[in-house]
């Protein structure tokens, strides 16, 4: 029974570690996409930092990416940036790749 318990604990530990890693990567992606959007809106460096933090916070409103997409689409449209839902989702996908790469580089 000890082998089974050890495997179960190892699985639970791996699951927790993977969930934490995914959370960090997603938060980094949201910061990167916030910086991307801020650039499109011609925000200052200070405004960019605050805006990127706001995008990270927006992701806590509901599960999934819809809250982030809604925030970005609303803010970019209000700022006069010509973008649609698909353009934002493409940026999210691109920034997810970049965030994952940065996380792996940091862990090395």
N, CA and C atoms as an extended XYZ file, in Angstrom:
324
Properties=species:S:1:pos:R:3:atomname:S:1:resname:S:1:resid:I:1 pbc="F F F"
N         0.814       -1.191        0.000 N   UNK     1
C         0.000        0.000        0.000 CA  UNK     1
C         0.867        1.268        0.000 C   UNK     1
N         2.056        1.188        0.486 N   UNK     2
C         2.946        2.341        0.559 CA  UNK     2
C         3.294        2.852       -0.836 C   UNK     2
N         3.549        1.946       -1.773 N   UNK     3
C         3.860        2.366       -3.140 CA  UNK     3
C         2.705        3.155       -3.745 C   UNK     3
N         1.488        2.672       -3.498 N   UNK     4
C         0.311        3.370       -4.012 CA  UNK     4
C         0.198        4.757       -3.376 C   UNK     4
N         0.390        4.857       -2.086 N   UNK     5
C         0.322        6.144       -1.383 CA  UNK     5
C         1.404        7.098       -1.885 C   UNK     5
N         2.601        6.571       -2.104 N   UNK     6
C         3.695        7.392       -2.617 CA  UNK     6
C         3.376        7.932       -4.010 C   UNK     6
N         2.819        7.079       -4.858 N   UNK     7
C         2.443        7.516       -6.204 CA  UNK     7
C         1.336        8.559       -6.156 C   UNK     7
N         0.386        8.351       -5.254 N   UNK     8
C        -0.715        9.304       -5.117 CA  UNK     8
C        -0.186       10.669       -4.664 C   UNK     8
N         0.695       10.679       -3.685 N   UNK     9
C         1.289       11.928       -3.219 CA  UNK     9
C         2.105       12.600       -4.318 C   UNK     9
N         2.840       11.816       -5.069 N   UNK    10
C         3.643       12.361       -6.171 CA  UNK    10
C         2.735       12.986       -7.231 C   UNK    10
N         1.622       12.319       -7.540 N   UNK    11
C         0.677       12.850       -8.515 CA  UNK    11
C         0.072       14.156       -8.017 C   UNK    11
N        -0.322       14.193       -6.747 N   UNK    12
C        -0.912       15.405       -6.174 CA  UNK    12
C         0.098       16.558       -6.177 C   UNK    12
N         1.340       16.256       -5.864 N   UNK    13
C         2.386       17.274       -5.872 CA  UNK    13
C         2.607       17.805       -7.279 C   UNK    13
N         2.659       16.906       -8.255 N   UNK    14
C         2.843       17.318       -9.651 CA  UNK    14
C         1.660       18.167      -10.122 C   UNK    14
N         0.454       17.752       -9.767 N   UNK    15
C        -0.741       18.503      -10.154 CA  UNK    15
C        -0.685       19.926       -9.591 C   UNK    15
N        -0.323       20.055       -8.320 N   UNK    16
C        -0.238       21.374       -7.684 CA  UNK    16
C         0.849       22.224       -8.339 C   UNK    16
N         1.979       21.625       -8.625 N   UNK    17
C         3.086       22.346       -9.264 CA  UNK    17
C         2.692       22.800      -10.675 C   UNK    17
N         2.025       21.924      -11.420 N   UNK    18
C         1.590       22.284      -12.772 CA  UNK    18
C         0.550       23.405      -12.749 C   UNK    18
N        -0.376       23.354      -11.785 N   UNK    19
C        -1.397       24.393      -11.672 CA  UNK    19
C        -0.759       25.739      -11.323 C   UNK    19
N         0.208       25.727      -10.437 N   UNK    20
C         0.906       26.960      -10.062 CA  UNK    20
C         1.674       27.523      -11.263 C   UNK    20
N         2.330       26.649      -12.013 N   UNK    21
C         3.078       27.083      -13.183 CA  UNK    21
C         2.128       27.712      -14.210 C   UNK    21
N         0.993       27.084      -14.451 N   UNK    22
C         0.035       27.615      -15.419 CA  UNK    22
C        -0.504       28.966      -14.973 C   UNK    22
N        -0.746       29.113      -13.676 N   UNK    23
C        -1.219       30.390      -13.133 CA  UNK    23
C        -0.185       31.483      -13.389 C   UNK    23
N         1.074       31.204      -13.116 N   UNK    24
C         2.141       32.194      -13.314 CA  UNK    24
C         2.304       32.557      -14.784 C   UNK    24
N         2.223       31.571      -15.655 N   UNK    25
C         2.360       31.825      -17.094 CA  UNK    25
C         1.188       32.678      -17.590 C   UNK    25
N        -0.018       32.366      -17.139 N   UNK    26
C        -1.188       33.132      -17.562 CA  UNK    26
C        -1.113       34.566      -17.051 C   UNK    26
N        -0.673       34.749      -15.813 N   UNK    27
C        -0.524       36.100      -15.279 CA  UNK    27
C         0.519       36.877      -16.088 C   UNK    27
N         1.604       36.222      -16.445 N   UNK    28
C         2.640       36.867      -17.257 CA  UNK    28
C         2.091       37.211      -18.636 C   UNK    28
N         1.324       36.300      -19.219 N   UNK    29
C         0.702       36.563      -20.526 CA  UNK    29
C        -0.198       37.796      -20.447 C   UNK    29
N        -0.982       37.880      -19.379 N   UNK    30
C        -1.886       39.020      -19.233 CA  UNK    30
C        -1.115       40.331      -19.096 C   UNK    30
N        -0.006       40.289      -18.391 N   UNK    31
C         0.827       41.494      -18.267 CA  UNK    31
C         1.387       41.885      -19.640 C   UNK    31
N         1.882       40.890      -20.380 N   UNK    32
C         2.433       41.167      -21.710 CA  UNK    32
C         1.372       41.717      -22.659 C   UNK    32
N         0.174       41.161      -22.638 N   UNK    33
C        -0.878       41.638      -23.533 CA  UNK    33
C        -1.357       43.016      -23.073 C   UNK    33
N        -1.291       43.275      -21.780 N   UNK    34
C        -1.611       44.616      -21.286 CA  UNK    34
C        -0.611       45.642      -21.788 C   UNK    34
N         0.664       45.274      -21.794 N   UNK    35
C         1.697       46.168      -22.328 CA  UNK    35
C         1.508       46.374      -23.829 C   UNK    35
N         1.129       45.322      -24.526 N   UNK    36
C         0.864       45.404      -25.967 CA  UNK    36
C        -0.288       46.374      -26.231 C   UNK    36
N        -1.364       46.233      -25.471 N   UNK    37
C        -2.535       47.100      -25.652 CA  UNK    37
C        -2.198       48.545      -25.287 C   UNK    37
N        -1.431       48.719      -24.225 N   UNK    38
C        -1.044       50.067      -23.804 CA  UNK    38
C        -0.233       50.765      -24.892 C   UNK    38
N         0.622       50.007      -25.557 N   UNK    39
C         1.405       50.573      -26.659 CA  UNK    39
C         0.490       51.035      -27.780 C   UNK    39
N        -0.519       50.230      -28.086 N   UNK    40
C        -1.470       50.594      -29.142 CA  UNK    40
C        -2.270       51.843      -28.768 C   UNK    40
N        -2.475       52.052      -27.455 N   UNK    41
C        -3.233       53.216      -26.987 CA  UNK    41
C        -2.329       54.417      -26.709 C   UNK    41
N        -1.025       54.258      -26.984 N   UNK    42
C        -0.042       55.333      -26.781 CA  UNK    42
C         0.005       55.833      -25.338 C   UNK    42
N         0.003       54.906      -24.385 N   UNK    43
C         0.083       55.279      -22.977 CA  UNK    43
C         1.539       55.542      -22.584 C   UNK    43
N         1.733       56.337      -21.556 N   UNK    44
C         3.081       56.603      -21.039 CA  UNK    44
C         3.588       55.359      -20.314 C   UNK    44
N         4.854       55.387      -19.928 N   UNK    45
C         5.446       54.241      -19.223 CA  UNK    45
C         4.713       53.964      -17.916 C   UNK    45
N         4.392       55.011      -17.170 N   UNK    46
C         3.678       54.827      -15.902 CA  UNK    46
C         2.270       54.293      -16.142 C   UNK    46
N         1.598       54.846      -17.143 N   UNK    47
C         0.248       54.386      -17.482 CA  UNK    47
C         0.278       52.943      -17.973 C   UNK    47
N         1.318       52.601      -18.728 N   UNK    48
C         1.464       51.233      -19.234 CA  UNK    48
C         1.583       50.245      -18.086 C   UNK    48
N         2.407       50.564      -17.108 N   UNK    49
C         2.584       49.686      -15.957 CA  UNK    49
C         1.262       49.491      -15.213 C   UNK    49
N         0.563       50.573      -14.963 N   UNK    50
C        -0.724       50.501      -14.256 CA  UNK    50
C        -1.756       49.732      -15.088 C   UNK    50
N        -1.770       49.978      -16.384 N   UNK    51
C        -2.733       49.294      -17.248 CA  UNK    51
C        -2.466       47.789      -17.288 C   UNK    51
N        -1.204       47.411      -17.422 N   UNK    52
C        -0.852       45.987      -17.461 CA  UNK    52
C        -1.280       45.298      -16.168 C   UNK    52
N        -1.085       45.957      -15.040 N   UNK    53
C        -1.541       45.389      -13.760 CA  UNK    53
C        -3.058       45.256      -13.744 C   UNK    53
N        -3.742       46.217      -14.332 N   UNK    54
C        -5.197       46.158      -14.414 CA  UNK    54
C        -5.689       44.989      -15.252 C   UNK    54
N        -4.962       44.672      -16.312 N   UNK    55
C        -5.338       43.520      -17.144 CA  UNK    55
C        -5.146       42.232      -16.357 C   UNK    55
N        -4.065       42.133      -15.599 N   UNK    56
C        -3.845       40.948      -14.751 CA  UNK    56
C        -4.992       40.822      -13.757 C   UNK    56
N        -5.391       41.921      -13.133 N   UNK    57
C        -6.488       41.902      -12.158 CA  UNK    57
C        -7.815       41.525      -12.818 C   UNK    57
N        -8.017       41.965      -14.050 N   UNK    58
C        -9.270       41.676      -14.752 CA  UNK    58
C        -9.485       40.180      -14.923 C   UNK    58
N        -8.409       39.415      -14.976 N   UNK    59
C        -8.531       37.971      -15.186 CA  UNK    59
C        -9.129       37.258      -13.981 C   UNK    59
N        -9.214       37.923      -12.840 N   UNK    60
C        -9.778       37.299      -11.645 CA  UNK    60
C       -11.293       37.455      -11.555 C   UNK    60
N       -11.908       38.147      -12.512 N   UNK    61
C       -13.346       38.375      -12.476 CA  UNK    61
C       -14.148       37.107      -12.742 C   UNK    61
N       -13.686       36.276      -13.652 N   UNK    62
C       -14.383       35.027      -13.975 CA  UNK    62
C       -13.391       34.043      -14.569 C   UNK    62
N       -13.773       32.794      -14.607 N   UNK    63
C       -12.903       31.763      -15.168 CA  UNK    63
C       -12.780       31.956      -16.678 C   UNK    63
N       -11.619       31.625      -17.205 N   UNK    64
C       -11.395       31.737      -18.639 CA  UNK    64
C       -10.870       33.098      -19.033 C   UNK    64
N       -10.799       33.320      -20.332 N   UNK    65
C       -10.209       34.541      -20.871 CA  UNK    65
C       -11.226       35.615      -21.237 C   UNK    65
N       -12.502       35.321      -21.114 N   UNK    66
C       -13.525       36.267      -21.574 CA  UNK    66
C       -13.446       37.608      -20.872 C   UNK    66
N       -13.119       37.614      -19.573 N   UNK    67
C       -13.018       38.873      -18.847 CA  UNK    67
C       -11.867       39.725      -19.374 C   UNK    67
N       -10.759       39.095      -19.719 N   UNK    68
C        -9.606       39.816      -20.268 CA  UNK    68
C        -9.930       40.328      -21.673 C   UNK    68
N       -10.529       39.491      -22.493 N   UNK    69
C       -10.899       39.894      -23.852 CA  UNK    69
C       -11.864       41.074      -23.793 C   UNK    69
N       -12.853       41.000      -22.922 N   UNK    70
C       -13.841       42.065      -22.795 CA  UNK    70
C       -13.173       43.391      -22.385 C   UNK    70
N       -12.266       43.328      -21.413 N   UNK    71
C       -11.565       44.541      -20.965 CA  UNK    71
C       -10.737       45.130      -22.102 C   UNK    71
N        -9.935       44.296      -22.733 N   UNK    72
C        -9.066       44.780      -23.809 CA  UNK    72
C        -9.876       45.360      -24.966 C   UNK    72
N       -10.905       44.648      -25.373 N   UNK    73
C       -11.721       45.113      -26.490 CA  UNK    73
C       -12.383       46.445      -26.157 C   UNK    73
N       -12.928       46.562      -24.967 N   UNK    74
C       -13.569       47.814      -24.560 CA  UNK    74
C       -12.586       48.969      -24.492 C   UNK    74
N       -11.437       48.737      -23.877 N   UNK    75
C       -10.452       49.802      -23.712 CA  UNK    75
C        -9.843       50.222      -25.049 C   UNK    75
N        -9.495       49.242      -25.871 N   UNK    76
C        -8.890       49.565      -27.165 CA  UNK    76
C        -9.882       50.278      -28.079 C   UNK    76
N       -11.117       49.818      -28.088 N   UNK    77
C       -12.147       50.452      -28.909 CA  UNK    77
C       -12.392       51.883      -28.438 C   UNK    77
N       -12.462       52.085      -27.110 N   UNK    78
C       -12.665       53.431      -26.551 CA  UNK    78
C       -11.520       54.366      -26.909 C   UNK    78
N       -10.317       53.804      -27.051 N   UNK    79
C        -9.149       54.611      -27.389 CA  UNK    79
C        -9.026       54.846      -28.893 C   UNK    79
N        -9.966       54.325      -29.661 N   UNK    80
C        -9.942       54.540      -31.104 CA  UNK    80
C        -9.060       53.581      -31.878 C   UNK    80
N        -8.653       52.485      -31.238 N   UNK    81
C        -7.824       51.487      -31.916 CA  UNK    81
C        -8.749       50.560      -32.704 C   UNK    81
N        -8.419       50.352      -33.967 N   UNK    82
C        -9.227       49.489      -34.830 CA  UNK    82
C        -8.820       48.034      -34.605 C   UNK    82
N        -9.602       47.332      -33.782 N   UNK    83
C        -9.304       45.931      -33.469 CA  UNK    83
C       -10.607       45.208      -33.195 C   UNK    83
N       -10.599       43.906      -33.410 N   UNK    84
C       -11.788       43.111      -33.124 CA  UNK    84
C       -11.438       41.979      -32.171 C   UNK    84
N       -12.431       41.204      -31.846 N   UNK    85
C       -12.286       40.076      -30.913 CA  UNK    85
C       -11.189       39.120      -31.377 C   UNK    85
N       -11.170       38.814      -32.666 N   UNK    86
C       -10.167       37.879      -33.207 CA  UNK    86
C        -8.751       38.427      -33.056 C   UNK    86
N        -8.583       39.726      -33.257 N   UNK    87
C        -7.268       40.341      -33.113 CA  UNK    87
C        -6.758       40.251      -31.679 C   UNK    87
N        -7.657       40.410      -30.740 N   UNK    88
C        -7.276       40.305      -29.326 CA  UNK    88
C        -6.933       38.861      -28.977 C   UNK    88
N        -7.723       37.926      -29.470 N   UNK    89
C        -7.440       36.504      -29.186 CA  UNK    89
C        -6.113       36.068      -29.813 C   UNK    89
N        -5.791       36.614      -30.966 N   UNK    90
C        -4.499       36.324      -31.592 CA  UNK    90
C        -3.364       36.865      -30.729 C   UNK    90
N        -3.539       38.079      -30.220 N   UNK    91
C        -2.526       38.671      -29.340 CA  UNK    91
C        -2.376       37.841      -28.067 C   UNK    91
N        -3.488       37.376      -27.513 N   UNK    92
C        -3.426       36.529      -26.320 CA  UNK    92
C        -2.639       35.249      -26.603 C   UNK    92
N        -2.885       34.636      -27.741 N   UNK    93
C        -2.175       33.400      -28.098 CA  UNK    93
C        -0.686       33.671      -28.288 C   UNK    93
N        -0.356       34.758      -28.970 N   UNK    94
C         1.051       35.114      -29.188 CA  UNK    94
C         1.759       35.397      -27.866 C   UNK    94
N         1.097       36.134      -26.998 N   UNK    95
C         1.700       36.487      -25.712 CA  UNK    95
C         1.792       35.276      -24.784 C   UNK    95
N         0.910       34.293      -24.964 N   UNK    96
C         1.006       33.062      -24.168 CA  UNK    96
C         2.287       32.314      -24.528 C   UNK    96
N         2.604       32.262      -25.792 N   UNK    97
C         3.848       31.617      -26.240 CA  UNK    97
C         5.045       32.350      -25.644 C   UNK    97
N         5.022       33.673      -25.712 N   UNK    98
C         6.118       34.469      -25.166 CA  UNK    98
C         6.231       34.299      -23.646 C   UNK    98
N         5.091       34.294      -22.953 N   UNK    99
C         5.099       34.127      -21.496 CA  UNK    99
C         5.653       32.761      -21.100 C   UNK    99
N         5.270       31.729      -21.836 N   UNK   100
C         5.768       30.381      -21.546 CA  UNK   100
C         7.284       30.322      -21.759 C   UNK   100
N         7.759       30.939      -22.832 N   UNK   101
C         9.199       30.970      -23.113 CA  UNK   101
C         9.934       31.702      -21.999 C   UNK   101
N         9.414       32.837      -21.578 N   UNK   102
C        10.048       33.601      -20.507 CA  UNK   102
C        10.072       32.813      -19.201 C   UNK   102
N         8.999       32.095      -18.914 N   UNK   103
C         8.938       31.295      -17.688 CA  UNK   103
C         9.986       30.193      -17.707 C   UNK   103
N        10.119       29.538      -18.845 N   UNK   104
C        11.098       28.451      -18.969 CA  UNK   104
C        12.506       29.004      -18.852 C   UNK   104
N        12.768       30.138      -19.487 N   UNK   105
C        14.091       30.758      -19.400 CA  UNK   105
C        14.417       31.169      -17.957 C   UNK   105
N        13.428       31.680      -17.264 N   UNK   106
C        13.615       32.108      -15.873 CA  UNK   106
C        13.896       30.907      -14.973 C   UNK   106
N        13.231       29.792      -15.244 N   UNK   107
C        13.383       28.600      -14.414 CA  UNK   107
C        14.738       27.925      -14.641 C   UNK   107
N        15.349       28.179      -15.779 N   UNK   108
C        16.632       27.532      -16.100 CA  UNK   108
C        17.787       28.130      -15.341 C   UNK   108
